Amino acid sequence: MKFGEGARFLLALLLCSWSCAGVSSGGPSGGSGTGGAVGATGSGGNTGNPGTAGSGGSTGGGGSQVLPGNCSDAAKLVYVVSDQNHLYSFAPNKLPDVNAAFTDLGLINCAAAEGATVNSMAVDRAGTAYVNYTSGKIVTVNTTTLACADTGFVPGQSGFSPNLSMGFSSDASGSSQETLYVSDNTGDDSGLPNGKGLARVDLGQSPPTLIPIGAYTGDVMGGRCELTGTGDAKLFGFFTTQPAYLAQIDKTTGATPQAIPLPTINASTGGYAFSFWGGSYWFYTASDTDNTKVTRYDPTMTPPTTTVAVPELTFTIVGAGVSTCAPVTFPIP
């Protein structure tokens, strides 16, 4: 599972007598065109509003998959996975009723994982979850039946870490064509800012091929992040630094020219994950609670607001995924 820097350091000390090679990262823990800068055109950009930033760009080239244009209600939900490998659906518009918002769908029990734990997750437009395990494998999980299938993805391609962050993003706004993006987590073990940045995965190849794109820039250069994409062709990263940052990522270069600090969101210890839904960013962290706290960052407000949506769940989230079917504006009740 994904843990922050503080927890990894303590665990490394405990394990050092056995092997001082470091602690594996774990995660909670996704062409052409321009990504645009966070807050570039949004009201309140000077105060950190990533709202309507940039065009998001399109991937062009290969590596994308085309799925049905019509989205099921299930494909519009957020999905999260716990450190006990339970999959939950999450409907943010049903908060503050936590029991209505989170539904336990059952245990993910993928034989292909070979005893590894879940590191991160992404969800495509068909409602299929792509789960990255600490072994580096990527396995698909049917979010209805929980049936598993090994994609055959070979970990370590192009020197990227086995543990990846993942997110789908539409190739153009409103398009049913989408691409799976991944982020390198090389710095997880050492705490050093030496991550390789962004890549995309060509799911049309057998086995799927990782294609490097570029390193992150500015305040988050060399950092690791959780990814979330949108149906209007944008890609964002939740950078688990001190302080944490939110940044829109240029999908053609990996550049992150305007990273917004998130001083009240702490991902330095415990499990963490990230998703976009309904115009807001949802952060799942377990740094100052035993289980996950859910925080909402709403850039549509002036100034942008950060609120605790759920003070503490009864479980710890280590991965989150949301498809490009998810609404980009909050549904009106």
C-alpha positions as a Markdown table, in Angstrom:
| # | Residue | x | y | z |
|---|---|---|---|---|
| 1 | Met | 0.0 | 0.0 | 0.0 |
| 2 | Lys | 1.1 | 3.6 | -0.4 |
| 3 | Phe | 2.5 | 5.4 | 2.6 |
| 4 | Gly | 4.1 | 8.8 | 3.1 |
| 5 | Glu | 7.7 | 9.6 | 3.8 |
| 6 | Gly | 7.5 | 9.5 | 7.7 |
| 7 | Ala | 6.0 | 6.1 | 7.9 |
| 8 | Arg | 8.4 | 4.7 | 5.3 |
| 9 | Phe | 11.4 | 6.0 | 7.2 |
| 10 | Leu | 10.3 | 4.4 | 10.5 |
| 11 | Leu | 9.6 | 1.1 | 8.7 |
| 12 | Ala | 13.0 | 1.3 | 7.0 |
| 13 | Leu | 14.7 | 1.5 | 10.4 |
| 14 | Leu | 12.9 | -1.5 | 11.6 |
| 15 | Leu | 13.7 | -3.6 | 8.6 |
| 16 | Cys | 17.3 | -2.4 | 8.2 |
| 17 | Ser | 18.8 | -5.3 | 10.2 |
| 18 | Trp | 17.3 | -7.6 | 7.5 |
| 19 | Ser | 18.0 | -5.4 | 4.5 |
| 20 | Cys | 19.0 | -1.8 | 4.3 |
| 21 | Ala | 18.1 | -1.5 | 0.7 |
| 22 | Gly | 15.1 | 0.6 | 1.7 |
| 23 | Val | 11.3 | 0.1 | 2.0 |
| 24 | Ser | 9.3 | -0.4 | -1.1 |
| 25 | Ser | 7.0 | 2.5 | -1.8 |
| 26 | Gly | 3.5 | 1.3 | -1.8 |
| 27 | Gly | 0.8 | 3.3 | -2.8 |
| 28 | Pro | -2.2 | 4.5 | -2.0 |
| 29 | Ser | -2.4 | 5.2 | -3.7 |
| 30 | Gly | -3.0 | 7.2 | -13.2 |
| 31 | Gly | 0.6 | 13.2 | -28.7 |
| 32 | Ser | 0.0 | 16.8 | -29.3 |
| 33 | Gly | -1.7 | 19.6 | -27.5 |
| 34 | Thr | -0.9 | 21.8 | -24.5 |
| 35 | Gly | -1.8 | 21.0 | -21.0 |
| 36 | Gly | -2.1 | 24.6 | -19.8 |
| 37 | Ala | -1.1 | 25.9 | -16.4 |
| 38 | Val | -3.1 | 25.4 | -13.2 |
| 39 | Gly | -5.2 | 28.5 | -12.6 |
| 40 | Ala | -4.2 | 30.0 | -16.0 |
| 41 | Thr | -7.8 | 31.0 | -16.9 |
| 42 | Gly | -9.7 | 30.4 | -13.7 |
| 43 | Ser | -11.0 | 33.1 | -11.5 |
| 44 | Gly | -8.9 | 33.4 | -8.4 |
| 45 | Gly | -5.8 | 31.9 | -10.2 |
| 46 | Asn | -3.6 | 34.1 | -8.1 |
| 47 | Thr | -4.9 | 32.5 | -5.0 |
| 48 | Gly | -4.4 | 29.0 | -6.2 |
| 49 | Asn | -7.6 | 28.2 | -8.2 |
| 50 | Pro | -6.8 | 25.5 | -10.7 |
| 51 | Gly | -10.4 | 25.6 | -11.8 |
| 52 | Thr | -10.6 | 26.1 | -15.6 |
| 53 | Ala | -6.9 | 25.8 | -16.2 |
| 54 | Gly | -5.6 | 25.4 | -19.7 |
| 55 | Ser | -6.9 | 23.2 | -22.5 |
| 56 | Gly | -5.6 | 19.9 | -21.2 |
| 57 | Gly | -4.4 | 18.9 | -24.6 |
| 58 | Ser | -4.8 | 15.7 | -26.5 |
| 59 | Thr | -2.5 | 12.7 | -26.6 |
| 60 | Gly | -2.5 | 12.3 | -30.3 |
| 61 | Gly | -0.5 | 9.3 | -31.4 |
| 62 | Gly | -1.0 | 5.7 | -30.2 |
| 63 | Gly | -1.6 | 4.3 | -26.8 |
| 64 | Ser | -5.2 | 5.4 | -26.3 |
| 65 | Gln | -8.3 | 3.2 | -26.2 |
| 66 | Val | -11.8 | 3.9 | -27.5 |
| 67 | Leu | -14.7 | 2.9 | -25.3 |
| 68 | Pro | -18.5 | 3.4 | -25.7 |
| 69 | Gly | -19.6 | 7.0 | -25.6 |
| 70 | Asn | -22.5 | 6.3 | -23.3 |
| 71 | Cys | -21.6 | 6.1 | -19.7 |
| 72 | Ser | -23.3 | 3.9 | -17.1 |
| 73 | Asp | -24.2 | 5.4 | -13.8 |
| 74 | Ala | -21.6 | 3.1 | -12.2 |
| 75 | Ala | -18.9 | 4.5 | -14.5 |
| 76 | Lys | -19.6 | 8.0 | -13.1 |
| 77 | Leu | -18.7 | 7.0 | -9.6 |
| 78 | Val | -15.3 | 7.2 | -7.8 |
| 79 | Tyr | -13.8 | 3.9 | -6.7 |
| 80 | Val | -11.4 | 3.5 | -3.8 |
| 81 | Val | -9.5 | 0.5 | -2.5 |
| 82 | Ser | -8.5 | -0.1 | 1.1 |
| 83 | Asp | -5.4 | -1.4 | 2.7 |
| 84 | Gln | -7.4 | -4.6 | 3.2 |
| 85 | Asn | -8.0 | -4.9 | -0.5 |
| 86 | His | -11.7 | -4.1 | -0.3 |
| 87 | Leu | -13.1 | -2.1 | -3.2 |
| 88 | Tyr | -15.6 | 0.7 | -2.5 |
| 89 | Ser | -17.7 | 3.0 | -4.7 |
| 90 | Phe | -17.9 | 6.6 | -3.6 |
| 91 | Ala | -20.6 | 9.0 | -4.6 |
| 92 | Pro | -19.4 | 12.4 | -3.3 |
| 93 | Asn | -22.8 | 14.0 | -3.9 |
| 94 | Lys | -24.3 | 11.8 | -1.2 |
| 95 | Leu | -22.2 | 13.3 | 1.6 |
| 96 | Pro | -22.4 | 14.1 | 4.4 |
| 97 | Asp | -24.2 | 10.7 | 4.8 |
| 98 | Val | -21.0 | 8.5 | 4.8 |
| 99 | Asn | -22.9 | 5.2 | 4.7 |
| 100 | Ala | -24.8 | 6.3 | 1.6 |
| 101 | Ala | -21.7 | 7.8 | -0.1 |
| 102 | Phe | -19.4 | 4.7 | 0.4 |
| 103 | Thr | -20.5 | 1.2 | -0.6 |
| 104 | Asp | -18.3 | -1.8 | 0.1 |
| 105 | Leu | -18.3 | -3.9 | -3.1 |
| 106 | Gly | -16.2 | -6.7 | -1.7 |
| 107 | Leu | -12.7 | -8.1 | -1.5 |
| 108 | Ile | -10.4 | -7.9 | -4.5 |
| 109 | Asn | -8.7 | -11.3 | -4.6 |
| 110 | Cys | -6.5 | -11.4 | -7.7 |
| 111 | Ala | -4.4 | -14.5 | -8.0 |
| 112 | Ala | -2.1 | -12.7 | -10.5 |
| 113 | Ala | -1.1 | -10.4 | -7.6 |
| 114 | Glu | 0.9 | -13.2 | -6.0 |
| 115 | Gly | 0.4 | -12.0 | -2.5 |
| 116 | Ala | 1.3 | -8.4 | -3.2 |
| 117 | Thr | -0.8 | -5.5 | -1.9 |
| 118 | Val | -2.6 | -2.8 | -3.8 |
| 119 | Asn | -0.5 | 0.2 | -4.6 |
| 120 | Ser | -2.7 | 2.4 | -6.8 |
| 121 | Met | -5.7 | 2.3 | -9.1 |
| 122 | Ala | -7.3 | 3.9 | -12.2 |
| 123 | Val | -10.8 | 3.3 | -13.7 |
| 124 | Asp | -11.7 | 3.5 | -17.4 |
| 125 | Arg | -15.0 | 4.5 | -19.1 |
| 126 | Ala | -16.3 | 1.0 | -19.0 |
| 127 | Gly | -16.0 | 0.9 | -15.2 |
| 128 | Thr | -13.0 | -1.4 | -15.3 |
| 129 | Ala | -10.4 | -0.8 | -12.6 |
| 130 | Tyr | -6.7 | -1.0 | -13.4 |
| 131 | Val | -4.9 | -2.0 | -10.2 |
| 132 | Asn | -1.2 | -1.6 | -9.8 |
| 133 | Tyr | 0.2 | -4.0 | -7.1 |
| 134 | Thr | 3.4 | -3.6 | -5.1 |
| 135 | Ser | 4.9 | -6.4 | -7.3 |
| 136 | Gly | 4.6 | -4.0 | -10.3 |
| 137 | Lys | 1.8 | -6.0 | -12.0 |
| 138 | Ile | -1.2 | -4.2 | -13.4 |
| 139 | Val | -4.4 | -6.2 | -13.1 |
| 140 | Thr | -7.9 | -5.3 | -14.4 |
| 141 | Val | -10.8 | -5.7 | -12.0 |
| 142 | Asn | -14.4 | -5.7 | -13.1 |
| 143 | Thr | -16.0 | -3.3 | -10.6 |
| 144 | Thr | -19.3 | -5.3 | -10.7 |
| 145 | Thr | -18.1 | -8.9 | -10.4 |
| 146 | Leu | -14.6 | -8.2 | -9.0 |
| 147 | Ala | -13.3 | -10.7 | -11.6 |
| 148 | Cys | -9.5 | -10.2 | -12.3 |
| 149 | Ala | -7.4 | -10.4 | -15.4 |
| 150 | Asp | -3.6 | -9.9 | -15.7 |
| 151 | Thr | -2.8 | -7.3 | -18.3 |
| 152 | Gly | 0.7 | -8.8 | -18.8 |
| 153 | Phe | 2.3 | -5.5 | -18.1 |
| 154 | Val | 6.0 | -5.9 | -17.4 |
| 155 | Pro | 7.2 | -3.8 | -14.5 |
| 156 | Gly | 10.3 | -1.6 | -14.7 |
| 157 | Gln | 10.0 | -0.5 | -18.3 |
| 158 | Ser | 12.2 | 2.5 | -19.2 |
| 159 | Gly | 13.5 | 2.5 | -15.6 |
| 160 | Phe | 10.2 | 3.4 | -14.1 |
| 161 | Ser | 9.4 | 2.1 | -10.6 |
| 162 | Pro | 7.3 | -1.0 | -10.2 |
| 163 | Asn | 5.0 | 1.0 | -8.0 |
| 164 | Leu | 3.1 | 3.5 | -10.3 |
| 165 | Ser | 0.5 | 6.1 | -9.8 |
| 166 | Met | -2.2 | 5.9 | -12.5 |
| 167 | Gly | -5.1 | 7.9 | -14.1 |
| 168 | Phe | -7.1 | 7.9 | -17.3 |
| 169 | Ser | -7.6 | 11.2 | -19.2 |
| 170 | Ser | -9.8 | 11.8 | -22.3 |
| 171 | Asp | -7.8 | 12.6 | -25.4 |
| 172 | Ala | -10.1 | 15.5 | -26.2 |
| 173 | Ser | -12.8 | 17.2 | -24.2 |
| 174 | Gly | -15.9 | 15.0 | -24.3 |
| 175 | Ser | -14.2 | 12.2 | -26.3 |
| 176 | Ser | -14.7 | 8.5 | -25.6 |
| 177 | Gln | -11.1 | 8.0 | -26.5 |
| 178 | Glu | -8.8 | 8.0 | -23.5 |
| 179 | Thr | -5.2 | 7.2 | -22.4 |
| 180 | Leu | -3.8 | 5.7 | -19.3 |
| 181 | Tyr | -1.1 | 7.8 | -17.7 |
| 182 | Val | 1.3 | 6.7 | -15.0 |
| 183 | Ser | 3.7 | 8.5 | -12.7 |
| 184 | Asp | 7.1 | 7.2 | -11.6 |
| 185 | Asn | 7.5 | 6.7 | -7.9 |
| 186 | Thr | 11.3 | 6.2 | -7.8 |
| 187 | Gly | 11.7 | 8.6 | -4.9 |
| 188 | Asp | 9.4 | 6.7 | -2.7 |
| 189 | Asp | 12.1 | 4.6 | -1.1 |
| 190 | Ser | 14.8 | 7.2 | -0.7 |
| 191 | Gly | 12.8 | 10.3 | -0.2 |
| 192 | Leu | 15.0 | 12.0 | -2.9 |
| 193 | Pro | 13.4 | 14.1 | -5.6 |
| 194 | Asn | 14.6 | 11.9 | -8.4 |
| 195 | Gly | 11.3 | 10.6 | -10.0 |
| 196 | Lys | 11.3 | 10.3 | -13.7 |
| 197 | Gly | 7.9 | 12.0 | -14.1 |
| 198 | Leu | 5.1 | 11.1 | -16.5 |
| 199 | Ala | 4.5 | 8.3 | -19.0 |
| 200 | Arg | 1.6 | 6.8 | -20.8 |
| 201 | Val | 0.7 | 3.1 | -21.2 |
| 202 | Asp | -0.2 | 1.8 | -24.7 |
| 203 | Leu | -2.9 | -0.7 | -23.8 |
| 204 | Gly | -3.2 | -1.7 | -27.5 |
| 205 | Gln | 0.1 | -3.5 | -27.3 |
| 206 | Ser | 0.5 | -7.0 | -25.9 |
| 207 | Pro | 2.0 | -6.7 | -23.4 |
| 208 | Pro | 1.1 | -3.1 | -22.7 |
| 209 | Thr | 4.0 | -0.7 | -23.4 |
| 210 | Leu | 5.1 | 2.1 | -21.1 |
| 211 | Ile | 6.1 | 5.3 | -23.1 |
| 212 | Pro | 8.0 | 8.0 | -21.1 |
| 213 | Ile | 6.8 | 11.6 | -21.6 |
| 214 | Gly | 8.8 | 13.8 | -19.4 |
| 215 | Ala | 9.8 | 15.1 | -15.9 |
| 216 | Tyr | 7.8 | 17.4 | -13.8 |
| 217 | Thr | 9.0 | 21.0 | -13.4 |
| 218 | Gly | 9.0 | 23.9 | -11.0 |
| 219 | Asp | 8.3 | 23.4 | -7.3 |
| 220 | Val | 7.5 | 19.7 | -7.9 |
| 221 | Met | 10.4 | 18.8 | -10.0 |
| 222 | Gly | 11.6 | 15.2 | -9.3 |
| 223 | Gly | 8.6 | 14.6 | -7.1 |
| 224 | Arg | 6.1 | 11.7 | -7.0 |
| 225 | Cys | 2.4 | 12.2 | -7.2 |
| 226 | Glu | -1.0 | 10.5 | -7.4 |
| 227 | Leu | -2.8 | 11.1 | -10.8 |
| 228 | Thr | -6.4 | 11.9 | -11.7 |
| 229 | Gly | -7.8 | 12.7 | -15.1 |
| 230 | Thr | -11.0 | 14.2 | -16.4 |
| 231 | Gly | -13.5 | 13.9 | -19.2 |
| 232 | Asp | -12.4 | 17.4 | -20.5 |
| 233 | Ala | -8.9 | 16.1 | -21.3 |
| 234 | Lys | -7.0 | 17.4 | -18.3 |
| 235 | Leu | -4.6 | 15.5 | -16.0 |
| 236 | Phe | -3.7 | 16.5 | -12.4 |
| 237 | Gly | -1.2 | 15.4 | -9.8 |
| 238 | Phe | -1.3 | 15.4 | -6.0 |
| 239 | Phe | 2.3 | 15.8 | -5.1 |
| 240 | Thr | 3.0 | 14.3 | -1.7 |
| 241 | Thr | 5.7 | 16.8 | -0.7 |
| 242 | Gln | 5.9 | 19.1 | 2.3 |
| 243 | Pro | 3.8 | 21.1 | 1.7 |
| 244 | Ala | 1.7 | 19.0 | -0.6 |
| 245 | Tyr | 1.0 | 20.4 | -4.0 |
| 246 | Leu | -1.8 | 20.2 | -6.6 |
| 247 | Ala | -0.7 | 20.7 | -10.2 |
| 248 | Gln | -2.1 | 20.4 | -13.7 |
| 249 | Ile | 0.3 | 18.3 | -15.8 |
| 250 | Asp | 1.0 | 18.9 | -19.5 |
| 251 | Lys | 0.3 | 15.5 | -21.0 |
| 252 | Thr | 2.7 | 16.1 | -23.9 |
| 253 | Thr | 5.8 | 17.1 | -21.8 |
| 254 | Gly | 5.1 | 16.3 | -18.2 |
| 255 | Ala | 5.6 | 20.0 | -17.3 |
| 256 | Thr | 3.9 | 21.4 | -14.2 |
| 257 | Pro | 4.5 | 25.2 | -14.4 |
| 258 | Gln | 2.0 | 26.3 | -11.7 |
| 259 | Ala | 1.9 | 24.0 | -8.7 |
| 260 | Ile | -0.5 | 25.2 | -5.9 |
| 261 | Pro | 0.5 | 24.5 | -2.3 |
| 262 | Leu | -1.9 | 22.6 | -0.1 |
| 263 | Pro | -0.7 | 23.5 | 3.4 |
| 264 | Thr | -3.6 | 21.9 | 5.2 |
| 265 | Ile | -3.4 | 18.5 | 3.5 |
| 266 | Asn | -0.8 | 16.2 | 4.9 |
| 267 | Ala | 0.3 | 13.1 | 3.0 |
| 268 | Ser | 3.7 | 12.7 | 4.7 |
| 269 | Thr | 2.6 | 9.6 | 6.6 |
| 270 | Gly | -0.1 | 7.0 | 6.2 |
| 271 | Gly | -2.1 | 6.0 | 3.1 |
| 272 | Tyr | -3.0 | 8.5 | 0.5 |
| 273 | Ala | -4.9 | 8.8 | -2.8 |
| 274 | Phe | -6.6 | 11.4 | -5.0 |
| 275 | Ser | -9.5 | 11.9 | -7.4 |
| 276 | Phe | -11.4 | 14.6 | -9.3 |
| 277 | Trp | -15.2 | 14.6 | -9.3 |
| 278 | Gly | -17.8 | 17.2 | -9.9 |
| 279 | Gly | -15.4 | 20.1 | -10.3 |
| 280 | Ser | -13.6 | 19.4 | -7.0 |
| 281 | Tyr | -10.5 | 17.5 | -6.0 |
| 282 | Trp | -10.9 | 14.8 | -3.3 |
| 283 | Phe | -7.9 | 13.9 | -1.2 |
| 284 | Tyr | -7.8 | 10.7 | 0.9 |
| 285 | Thr | -5.1 | 10.9 | 3.6 |
| 286 | Ala | -4.4 | 9.0 | 6.8 |
| 287 | Ser | -1.7 | 11.3 | 8.3 |
| 288 | Asp | -3.4 | 12.7 | 11.4 |
| 289 | Thr | -6.1 | 10.1 | 11.8 |
| 290 | Asp | -5.9 | 6.3 | 12.2 |
| 291 | Asn | -8.1 | 5.8 | 9.2 |
| 292 | Thr | -8.6 | 7.9 | 6.1 |
| 293 | Lys | -9.8 | 11.5 | 6.2 |
| 294 | Val | -11.5 | 12.9 | 3.1 |
| 295 | Thr | -10.7 | 16.5 | 2.2 |
| 296 | Arg | -12.4 | 18.5 | -0.6 |
| 297 | Tyr | -10.7 | 21.3 | -2.5 |
| 298 | Asp | -13.2 | 23.3 | -4.5 |
| 299 | Pro | -11.7 | 25.7 | -7.0 |
| 300 | Thr | -15.1 | 27.0 | -8.2 |
| 301 | Met | -15.4 | 29.1 | -5.0 |
| 302 | Thr | -13.9 | 32.5 | -4.7 |
| 303 | Pro | -11.5 | 32.2 | -3.1 |
| 304 | Pro | -11.1 | 28.4 | -3.4 |
| 305 | Thr | -12.1 | 26.5 | -0.4 |
| 306 | Thr | -10.6 | 23.4 | 1.4 |
| 307 | Thr | -13.0 | 21.6 | 3.7 |
| 308 | Val | -12.9 | 18.3 | 5.5 |
| 309 | Ala | -15.7 | 16.3 | 3.9 |
| 310 | Val | -15.3 | 13.2 | 6.2 |
| 311 | Pro | -13.2 | 13.5 | 9.4 |
| 312 | Glu | -12.5 | 9.8 | 9.6 |
| 313 | Leu | -13.6 | 6.7 | 7.7 |
| 314 | Thr | -13.6 | 3.2 | 9.3 |
| 315 | Phe | -10.9 | 2.1 | 6.8 |
| 316 | Thr | -7.7 | 3.3 | 5.2 |
| 317 | Ile | -7.8 | 4.2 | 1.5 |
| 318 | Val | -4.6 | 3.4 | -0.5 |
| 319 | Gly | -5.8 | 3.9 | -4.0 |
| 320 | Ala | -8.5 | 5.8 | -5.9 |
| 321 | Gly | -9.7 | 5.8 | -9.5 |
| 322 | Val | -12.4 | 7.8 | -11.4 |
| 323 | Ser | -13.3 | 7.4 | -15.0 |
| 324 | Thr | -13.6 | 10.1 | -17.6 |
| 325 | Cys | -17.4 | 9.6 | -17.4 |
| 326 | Ala | -17.4 | 11.4 | -14.0 |
| 327 | Pro | -19.1 | 14.8 | -14.0 |
| 328 | Val | -16.8 | 17.9 | -14.3 |
| 329 | Thr | -19.3 | 20.1 | -12.5 |
| 330 | Phe | -21.1 | 19.2 | -9.3 |
| 331 | Pro | -24.6 | 17.8 | -9.9 |
| 332 | Ile | -27.5 | 20.0 | -8.9 |
| 333 | Pro | -29.6 | 18.2 | -6.3 |
